[in-house]
């Protein structure tokens, strides 16, 4: 099968976004352009679980790797 035999389906296009380093794709035909993202701004984030602290946690948090 060659490219000439392939059905011509609408394709996504790459669109440059002015002032941005990233390009974006056009929506796929039949898809929703703005999908609902789980954990978006509308839903509160779950609270972080309290961690047990170890004997050297304070030192590890203060240490800076030598390449910094």
Secondary structure in CASP SS format (residue, H / E / C, confidence):
PFRMAT SS
TARGET T0000
AUTHOR 0000-0000-0000
METHOD secondary structure of the structure
MODEL  1
X C 1.00
X C 1.00
X H 1.00
X H 1.00
X H 1.00
X C 1.00
X C 1.00
X C 1.00
X C 1.00
X C 1.00
X C 1.00
X C 1.00
X C 1.00
X E 1.00
X E 1.00
X C 1.00
X C 1.00
X C 1.00
X C 1.00
X C 1.00
X C 1.00
X C 1.00
X C 1.00
X E 1.00
X E 1.00
X C 1.00
X C 1.00
X C 1.00
X C 1.00
X C 1.00
X C 1.00
X C 1.00
X C 1.00
X C 1.00
X C 1.00
X C 1.00
X C 1.00
X C 1.00
X C 1.00
X C 1.00
X C 1.00
X C 1.00
X C 1.00
X C 1.00
X C 1.00
X C 1.00
X C 1.00
X C 1.00
X C 1.00
X C 1.00
X C 1.00
X C 1.00
X C 1.00
X C 1.00
X C 1.00
X C 1.00
X H 1.00
X H 1.00
X H 1.00
X H 1.00
X H 1.00
X H 1.00
X C 1.00
X C 1.00
X C 1.00
X C 1.00
X C 1.00
X C 1.00
END
